[in-house]
Amino acid sequence: MKIIRISTRIYPDSGGPAKQAFLLSKYCAKNNLDVINIACIPKNKKYVDKEIINENFTIYYLPFHAPGYNSNLITLLIFFIKFFIYSTLKIYKITRNTKINLIHAHTPLPSGFIAYFFYKLMKIPYFYTLHGLDIPTPFLLYFDFLLTIKNAQKNFTVSRSLANYLIQNYNVKNVVPLPNGIEISSFRSVSNSLDQKRNIIEELNLQQTLSPNDKIISYIGYMILPQKVKGMVDFLRGFNGFLSELHQKVEQNRYKLLYIGDGEFSYRLKEKVHDFNLEHNVFLLGKRNDVKELLSVSDLLGLTSYIEGFPNVLLEAMASKVPCLVSNVGDMKFIVNDTGYIIKPGAIREIRENLKYFFSQSDEEVDRLKEKAFQRVKNKFNINAISKKLIRFYQLTMN
């Protein structure tokens, strides 16, 4: 079977859809499917027409980059037209030389419209994965439902909440929740090894900020939406309350909170760090390309946003044996389950109490919780298992 996967971005570009498009293709190829990806050239990567990842997996690049998440409407619409034209020509050229059995498109737009176009033109069936409803105008959203979703053989959503939204609001019948997955083997935990922890802190060039004996909490997320930054400020308030209950200054200084990410609303978080006089405990590291290393030395991950879908960072933390403290929005409760701490959005007191409880436990109790988190992500969100499930849907459609 030969399939084409369409996504505006692909790894090493940032973002969940870009990474999932790459991993799904990689593991479908490992399970003997021929996969061709169509995507924009990743930023900081030299343009080539195509890249052969292995004998079953090839990426065809378009000669331009995808716009940023906070681009204006005109920029997004120009990109929409450009991506549609270049991708259509590229796919048409491929179909002239080889038989394509199926197309799998991933949001954001216009990937789904392209799959629909080839369904109408050449009767190629297609699947559609919705990573969210990040569509620039209601006009385009209407046509996405009217054309792409309605005619797809199967619509996948990365979260159950999004699947329920489609069913309840648009009466979509052919929708299946299919969670994101990760490569478990690419993550590690060294939090119990002070020597390894010291070496990684030096590699991160954070030895002036962190020491191996510190208790490190990481909070990873984009700061492009006020609802996300509001959750970050909530966590900061809870952390401040937790520190205030530690009477010795030496003990307070052992706890470090790292915010990883950036965006137009980051100033709100910076102001609160200054207001609380927490410059010695809280550090805004900006956007980083070494998240795996940061997670490997972390003791806990926070994500108490007011808006989330299926955040991959929780999977990455749990694969690194880092328990999570999250708010009950999107699919975060489903991901974490009983391997961490779940609060209502805005429950600052619960943040403080859960921090106090977590850091008061014995090493043996913490290790059990870490292993429990690791086993859940290993059993539920392994990319190879998810790819095999996806392949079964492909095979049923072709049969």
KENU-175823 format. One record per residue (C-alpha): x, y, z; residue in one letter. Coordinates in nm, 3 decimals, always signed. Example, Ala and Ser with C-alpha at 12.3 -4.5 7.8 and 13.67 -1.06 7.14 Angstrom:
+1.230, -0.450, +0.780, A
+1.367, -0.106, +0.714, S
! end
This chain:
+0.000, +0.000, +0.000, M
+0.127, +0.347, -0.087, K
-0.006, +0.654, +0.091, I
+0.056, +1.028, +0.077, I
+0.057, +1.223, +0.403, R
-0.001, +1.601, +0.379, I
+0.097, +1.838, +0.660, S
+0.196, +2.202, +0.645, T
+0.492, +2.135, +0.874, R
+0.704, +1.831, +0.947, I
+0.974, +1.755, +1.204, Y
+1.218, +1.914, +1.285, P
+0.974, +2.206, +1.267, D
+0.812, +2.270, +1.606, S
+0.460, +2.180, +1.705, G
+0.263, +1.864, +1.775, G
+0.123, +1.807, +1.423, P
+0.469, +1.841, +1.265, A
+0.620, +1.579, +1.496, K
+0.321, +1.344, +1.468, Q
+0.323, +1.358, +1.088, A
+0.686, +1.252, +1.090, F
+0.654, +0.981, +1.355, L
+0.340, +0.826, +1.205, L
+0.508, +0.808, +0.864, S
+0.827, +0.668, +1.014, K
+0.649, +0.388, +1.199, Y
+0.403, +0.313, +0.919, C
+0.712, +0.269, +0.700, A
+0.865, +0.037, +0.961, K
+0.549, -0.171, +0.929, N
+0.597, -0.207, +0.551, N
+0.382, +0.076, +0.416, L
+0.520, +0.303, +0.144, D
+0.476, +0.658, +0.271, V
+0.528, +0.989, +0.091, I
+0.506, +1.313, +0.291, N
+0.430, +1.656, +0.145, I
+0.531, +1.948, +0.370, A
+0.696, +2.289, +0.379, C
+1.070, +2.295, +0.426, I
+1.145, +2.316, +0.801, P
+1.304, +2.635, +0.925, K
+1.685, +2.623, +0.955, N
+1.694, +2.341, +0.700, K
+1.848, +2.386, +0.356, K
+1.596, +2.333, +0.077, Y
+1.602, +2.009, -0.118, V
+1.326, +1.875, -0.340, D
+1.302, +1.547, -0.152, K
+1.464, +1.355, +0.130, E
+1.468, +0.976, +0.151, I
+1.437, +0.881, +0.519, I
+1.441, +0.507, +0.444, N
+1.334, +0.276, +0.162, E
+0.965, +0.313, +0.257, N
+0.956, +0.679, +0.364, F
+1.021, +0.984, +0.146, T
+0.953, +1.353, +0.217, I
+0.886, +1.597, -0.067, Y
+0.950, +1.953, +0.048, Y
+0.781, +2.268, -0.079, L
+1.019, +2.562, -0.141, P
+0.892, +2.786, +0.140, F
+0.836, +2.787, +0.517, H
+0.505, +2.766, +0.702, A
+0.408, +3.094, +0.876, P
+0.422, +3.146, +1.252, G
+0.129, +3.067, +1.478, Y
+0.055, +3.433, +1.543, N
+0.074, +3.550, +1.178, S
-0.191, +3.792, +1.058, N
-0.489, +3.686, +0.849, L
-0.349, +3.813, +0.516, I
-0.026, +3.615, +0.564, T
-0.223, +3.300, +0.648, L
-0.452, +3.333, +0.345, L
-0.157, +3.389, +0.109, I
+0.009, +3.080, +0.255, F
-0.317, +2.886, +0.216, F
-0.327, +2.957, -0.160, I
+0.045, +2.897, -0.209, K
+0.045, +2.568, -0.020, F
-0.263, +2.446, -0.208, F
-0.112, +2.517, -0.551, I
+0.236, +2.378, -0.485, Y
+0.107, +2.067, -0.306, S
-0.152, +1.992, -0.573, T
+0.108, +2.012, -0.849, L
+0.352, +1.797, -0.651, K
+0.094, +1.527, -0.576, I
-0.035, +1.526, -0.934, Y
+0.319, +1.470, -1.060, K
+0.365, +1.182, -0.815, I
+0.035, +1.017, -0.916, T
+0.140, +1.019, -1.281, R
+0.432, +0.789, -1.198, N
+0.293, +0.570, -0.922, T
-0.041, +0.447, -0.793, K
-0.150, +0.611, -0.467, I
-0.396, +0.407, -0.261, N
-0.484, +0.665, +0.003, L
-0.417, +1.022, +0.119, I
-0.395, +1.117, +0.486, H
-0.417, +1.491, +0.559, A
-0.340, +1.667, +0.889, H
-0.467, +2.004, +1.008, T
-0.410, +2.294, +0.986, P
-0.562, +2.392, +0.653, L
-0.538, +2.364, +0.358, P
-0.416, +2.002, +0.381, S
-0.771, +1.867, +0.406, G
-0.890, +2.065, +0.103, F
-0.609, +1.915, -0.105, I
-0.708, +1.560, -0.002, A
-1.070, +1.638, -0.091, Y
-0.961, +1.777, -0.431, F
-0.785, +1.451, -0.524, F
-1.079, +1.250, -0.395, Y
-1.307, +1.431, -0.638, K
-1.053, +1.441, -0.924, L
-0.904, +1.090, -0.904, M
-1.128, +0.903, -0.657, K
-0.842, +0.856, -0.408, I
-0.993, +0.794, -0.061, P
-0.858, +1.004, +0.225, Y
-0.834, +1.025, +0.602, F
-0.829, +1.351, +0.794, Y
-0.665, +1.414, +1.133, T
-0.775, +1.720, +1.331, L
-0.514, +1.838, +1.580, H
-0.735, +2.132, +1.679, G
-0.970, +2.393, +1.535, L
-0.699, +2.651, +1.456, D
-0.868, +2.785, +1.141, I
-0.825, +3.157, +1.060, P
-1.186, +3.242, +0.970, T
-1.533, +3.093, +1.035, P
-1.581, +3.095, +0.656, F
-1.299, +2.843, +0.608, L
-1.417, +2.642, +0.910, L
-1.760, +2.606, +0.748, Y
-1.614, +2.474, +0.422, F
-1.378, +2.241, +0.609, D
-1.679, +2.072, +0.768, F
-1.893, +2.089, +0.456, L
-1.630, +1.936, +0.225, L
-1.330, +1.778, +0.396, T
-1.478, +1.623, +0.710, I
-1.802, +1.515, +0.547, K
-1.629, +1.321, +0.267, N
-1.336, +1.169, +0.456, A
-1.334, +0.791, +0.494, Q
-1.238, +0.850, +0.856, K
-1.175, +1.158, +1.070, N
-0.928, +1.123, +1.356, F
-0.897, +1.359, +1.650, T
-0.603, +1.367, +1.887, V
-0.834, +1.424, +2.184, S
-1.164, +1.274, +2.293, R
-1.299, +1.621, +2.375, S
-1.250, +1.731, +2.014, L
-1.423, +1.414, +1.890, A
-1.721, +1.487, +2.116, N
-1.728, +1.847, +1.990, Y
-1.753, +1.729, +1.628, L
-2.024, +1.477, +1.710, I
-2.236, +1.712, +1.919, Q
-2.202, +2.031, +1.714, N
-2.168, +1.902, +1.358, Y
-2.322, +1.553, +1.378, N
-2.002, +1.397, +1.242, V
-2.042, +1.019, +1.225, K
-1.707, +0.893, +1.099, N
-1.486, +1.029, +1.377, V
-1.242, +0.830, +1.594, V
-1.018, +0.960, +1.875, P
-0.659, +0.852, +1.803, L
-0.412, +0.998, +2.054, P
-0.066, +1.125, +1.975, N
+0.223, +0.896, +2.044, G
+0.594, +0.928, +2.119, I
+0.913, +0.727, +2.085, E
+0.962, +0.607, +2.440, I
+1.325, +0.506, +2.385, S
+1.433, +0.862, +2.301, S
+1.369, +0.987, +2.657, F
+1.559, +0.925, +2.979, R
+1.555, +1.008, +3.350, S
+1.863, +1.089, +3.557, V
+1.704, +1.264, +3.855, S
+1.840, +1.005, +4.101, N
+2.197, +1.036, +3.975, S
+2.361, +1.355, +4.098, L
+2.667, +1.309, +3.876, D
+2.458, +1.265, +3.561, Q
+2.238, +1.552, +3.665, K
+2.541, +1.778, +3.713, R
+2.676, +1.685, +3.369, N
+2.346, +1.761, +3.196, I
+2.308, +2.093, +3.379, I
+2.653, +2.188, +3.251, E
+2.560, +2.077, +2.897, E
+2.252, +2.298, +2.923, L
+2.478, +2.582, +3.037, N
+2.256, +2.635, +3.341, L
+2.515, +2.573, +3.614, Q
+2.478, +2.936, +3.726, Q
+2.105, +2.874, +3.773, T
+2.073, +2.512, +3.886, L
+2.262, +2.268, +4.103, S
+2.226, +1.886, +4.113, P
+2.070, +1.905, +4.460, N
+1.790, +2.137, +4.349, D
+1.427, +2.031, +4.325, K
+1.342, +2.131, +3.967, I
+0.991, +2.198, +3.837, I
+0.947, +2.259, +3.465, S
+0.652, +2.430, +3.300, Y
+0.660, +2.403, +2.920, I
+0.421, +2.582, +2.687, G
+0.364, +2.852, +2.430, Y
+0.285, +3.201, +2.559, M
+0.082, +3.304, +2.253, I
-0.261, +3.281, +2.419, L
-0.373, +3.468, +2.732, P
-0.549, +3.154, +2.866, Q
-0.219, +2.966, +2.865, K
-0.024, +3.246, +3.036, V
-0.301, +3.286, +3.293, K
-0.245, +2.920, +3.386, G
+0.129, +2.986, +3.413, M
+0.065, +3.276, +3.650, V
-0.167, +3.053, +3.855, D
+0.114, +2.799, +3.890, F
+0.352, +3.078, +3.988, L
+0.111, +3.191, +4.261, R
+0.081, +2.835, +4.390, G
+0.459, +2.795, +4.384, F
+0.499, +3.124, +4.572, N
+0.255, +3.004, +4.837, G
+0.442, +2.675, +4.866, F
+0.775, +2.855, +4.918, L
+0.624, +3.087, +5.180, S
+0.552, +2.783, +5.399, E
+0.921, +2.688, +5.397, L
+1.064, +2.889, +5.684, H
+1.434, +2.848, +5.613, Q
+1.582, +3.051, +5.329, K
+1.831, +2.775, +5.250, V
+1.546, +2.532, +5.198, E
+1.353, +2.778, +4.980, Q
+1.653, +2.824, +4.753, N
+1.657, +2.452, +4.668, R
+1.334, +2.482, +4.469, Y
+1.361, +2.608, +4.111, K
+1.076, +2.669, +3.866, L
+1.170, +2.681, +3.497, L
+0.934, +2.823, +3.235, Y
+1.023, +2.703, +2.884, I
+0.851, +2.878, +2.595, G
+0.785, +3.221, +2.456, D
+0.516, +3.436, +2.300, G
+0.357, +3.778, +2.294, E
+0.202, +3.742, +2.642, F
+0.523, +3.639, +2.819, S
+0.551, +3.988, +2.968, Y
+0.259, +3.910, +3.202, R
+0.452, +3.623, +3.355, L
+0.774, +3.827, +3.381, K
+0.587, +4.102, +3.566, E
+0.449, +3.856, +3.822, K
+0.791, +3.699, +3.884, V
+0.919, +4.049, +3.962, H
+0.613, +4.135, +4.178, D
+0.664, +3.823, +4.390, F
+1.042, +3.882, +4.412, N
+1.111, +3.531, +4.288, L
+1.407, +3.602, +4.057, E
+1.623, +3.357, +4.257, H
+1.373, +3.071, +4.225, N
+1.195, +3.124, +3.893, V
+1.363, +3.145, +3.552, F
+1.210, +3.215, +3.211, L
+1.433, +3.027, +2.968, L
+1.246, +3.117, +2.648, G
+1.215, +2.879, +2.357, K
+1.460, +2.587, +2.384, R
+1.563, +2.300, +2.159, N
+1.682, +2.085, +2.450, D
+1.350, +2.002, +2.616, V
+1.442, +1.633, +2.650, K
+1.750, +1.723, +2.851, E
+1.556, +1.967, +3.068, L
+1.294, +1.701, +3.141, L
+1.562, +1.446, +3.228, S
+1.673, +1.661, +3.525, V
+1.322, +1.769, +3.630, S
+1.136, +1.635, +3.931, D
+0.788, +1.756, +3.834, L
+0.609, +1.911, +3.535, L
+0.338, +2.174, +3.569, G
+0.069, +2.252, +3.310, L
-0.226, +2.434, +3.464, T
-0.361, +2.608, +3.156, S
-0.723, +2.707, +3.094, Y
-0.713, +2.573, +2.737, I
-0.543, +2.257, +2.605, E
-0.620, +1.973, +2.369, G
-0.375, +1.685, +2.382, F
-0.041, +1.834, +2.494, P
+0.250, +1.614, +2.385, N
+0.470, +1.759, +2.658, V
+0.283, +1.545, +2.915, L
+0.376, +1.231, +2.722, L
+0.737, +1.348, +2.701, E
+0.749, +1.420, +3.074, A
+0.599, +1.085, +3.169, M
+0.838, +0.905, +2.932, A
+1.116, +1.082, +3.125, S
+0.964, +0.953, +3.452, K
+0.849, +1.301, +3.552, V
+0.506, +1.314, +3.726, P
+0.272, +1.594, +3.616, C
+0.054, +1.849, +3.795, L
-0.215, +1.956, +3.548, V
-0.553, +2.125, +3.520, S
-0.857, +1.926, +3.415, N
-0.900, +2.064, +3.062, V
-0.881, +1.890, +2.725, G
-0.747, +1.536, +2.754, D
-0.496, +1.608, +3.032, M
-0.687, +1.407, +3.292, K
-0.705, +1.114, +3.050, F
-0.329, +1.131, +2.984, I
-0.214, +1.167, +3.345, V
-0.485, +0.954, +3.507, N
-0.363, +0.838, +3.851, D
+0.008, +0.896, +3.783, T
+0.012, +1.263, +3.888, G
-0.205, +1.546, +4.021, Y
-0.517, +1.696, +3.861, I
-0.678, +2.025, +3.968, I
-0.955, +2.251, +3.851, K
-0.840, +2.545, +3.636, P
-0.758, +2.841, +3.861, G
-0.733, +2.633, +4.181, A
-0.420, +2.802, +4.316, I
-0.457, +2.657, +4.662, R
-0.464, +2.305, +4.513, E
-0.141, +2.381, +4.325, I
+0.026, +2.482, +4.651, R
-0.108, +2.179, +4.841, E
-0.005, +1.933, +4.572, N
+0.346, +2.080, +4.556, L
+0.368, +2.048, +4.933, K
+0.246, +1.688, +4.925, Y
+0.470, +1.579, +4.636, F
+0.790, +1.718, +4.785, F
+0.712, +1.581, +5.132, S
+0.702, +1.219, +5.012, Q
+0.982, +0.972, +5.062, S
+1.219, +0.888, +4.776, D
+1.058, +0.543, +4.751, E
+0.708, +0.690, +4.713, E
+0.824, +0.937, +4.447, V
+1.004, +0.661, +4.256, D
+0.687, +0.452, +4.251, R
+0.491, +0.745, +4.110, L
+0.759, +0.808, +3.845, K
+0.754, +0.445, +3.736, E
+0.375, +0.448, +3.725, K
+0.382, +0.752, +3.493, A
+0.638, +0.582, +3.270, F
+0.438, +0.260, +3.245, Q
+0.120, +0.447, +3.151, R
+0.280, +0.634, +2.863, V
+0.458, +0.315, +2.753, K
+0.134, +0.114, +2.747, N
-0.107, +0.380, +2.615, K
+0.089, +0.620, +2.396, F
+0.366, +0.422, +2.228, N
+0.392, +0.552, +1.870, I
+0.452, +0.205, +1.726, N
+0.128, +0.069, +1.873, A
-0.066, +0.376, +1.759, I
+0.078, +0.344, +1.408, S
-0.029, -0.020, +1.391, K
-0.380, +0.081, +1.492, K
-0.379, +0.344, +1.216, L
-0.257, +0.088, +0.960, I
-0.554, -0.135, +1.045, R
-0.786, +0.153, +0.955, F
-0.598, +0.196, +0.627, Y
-0.632, -0.174, +0.548, Q
-1.003, -0.184, +0.632, L
-1.063, +0.111, +0.401, T
-0.875, -0.050, +0.112, M
-1.055, -0.381, +0.164, N
! end
